[in-house]
Amino acid sequence: MAKVVIDANVIISAVYGGKPLEALVLALEEQEVYLSESVRRELEDTFIKLSKKLSKEQILFIQERIRQVVAIAKCISVSAPVTLSRDATDDHYLSLCKEATADILITGDKDLLCISPEDLKKNGIPCLILTPKSFLESVL
């Protein structure tokens, strides 16, 4: 069982189906998913911003997915901040991966996807950064 961190944008994108939804469901059912209080807040904030643009069914669906993630995931504190991404707001995911000793970070964020495995290892982050599609291909 792999330790997995999932970017909030992947969780939110799952409302539209496709690979993000498949990756989220597979990670929740078959992997050990980690999040932090900061990621939980990001999910709630993003949901609030999007809720005006979503149908009632989509709102209920995404609320349920957020509840599932929060209920199933192991919530941990991040004590050692990492500064590595070209977008500083993404560094929290890297810090969470380091703290959890995650095997995989699932994201669609180009600022995270462009980080080399060598740079991750130099910073004590032993994980792969994968898109939802790549994650599905790697575990199926």
HELIX and SHEET records of a PDB file:
HELIX    1   1 ALA A    8  SER A   13  1                                   6    
HELIX    2   2 ALA A   14  TYR A   16  5                                   3    
HELIX    3   3 GLY A   18  GLU A   30  1                                  13    
HELIX    4   4 GLU A   37  LEU A   50  1                                  14    
HELIX    5   5 SER A   51  LYS A   53  5                                   3    
HELIX    6   6 LYS A   56  ILE A   72  1                                  17    
HELIX    7   7 ALA A   88  ASP A   90  5                                   3    
HELIX    8   8 ASP A   91  ALA A  100  1                                  10    
HELIX    9   9 LYS A  110  LEU A  113  1                                   4    
HELIX   10  10 PRO A  117  LYS A  122  1                                   6    
HELIX   11  11 PRO A  132  VAL A  139  1                                   8    
SHEET    1   A 5 LYS A  74  CYS A  75  0                                        
SHEET    2   A 5 GLU A  32  LEU A  35  1                                        
SHEET    3   A 5 LYS A   3  ILE A   6  1                                        
SHEET    4   A 5 ILE A 104  ILE A 106  1                                        
SHEET    5   A 5 LEU A 128  LEU A 130  1                                        
END                                                                             
